[in-house]
Amino acid sequence: MSEVSVAVVTAADARELAGMMREMDDFYGDPCTYSVDEAADAVRTHLVECSGRGALLARMGSAPVGLLIHASLWPTVDLKPALFVKDIFVHEQARGRGVGRALLRQLAIMATREGYSRIEWTTERDNTDARAAYARLGVPVLEEKMFYRLQGAALQALADSG
């Protein structure tokens, strides 16, 4: 088994991250309407060149096998920033090999080094594999929280509501 390495995504990694993003969309059954080139451009614009957002890419050998996309949030109750994980995804053949743990550990190292007080994320209720993996890491579930999303026509309607 190859060792897992994790690094911060740079402009040079944009195409690899874009490919992993397309794979993640396929896994979740989301229609992929963008090309790898379009996604690579978006990675460079919205992650690499933008403060407060970032991504990690996990590799086994030279092959990309996992991604974690995050953003900084402020404030928390202690007036320190928090990190929100937008996406974490591990290639199907790499699951159960420590890739997700390595990604979250690297983010935890970054968070503690840079003064963040916590890391938060969501997962699908029916994603039992991910939920079990987080439980093995000792991450508690916040059952009292609910997740909301405003998008598409509903987003536009609220913006236009005056």
SULTAKA-V460385 format. One record per run of one state. SS is the DSSP state (helix for helix, strand for strand, loop for the rest). FROM is the first residue (numbers start at 1). TO is the last residue. If there is no record, write none. Layout:
ss-><SS | SS>
from-><FROM | FROM>
to-><TO | TO>
This chain:
ss-><loop | strand | loop | helix | loop | helix | loop | strand | loop | strand | loop | strand | loop | helix | loop | helix | loop | strand | loop | helix | loop | helix | loop>
from-><1 | 4 | 9 | 11 | 28 | 36 | 49 | 53 | 61 | 63 | 74 | 82 | 91 | 92 | 95 | 99 | 115 | 118 | 122 | 128 | 137 | 152 | 161>
to-><3 | 8 | 10 | 27 | 35 | 48 | 52 | 60 | 62 | 73 | 81 | 90 | 91 | 94 | 98 | 114 | 117 | 121 | 127 | 136 | 151 | 160 | 162>
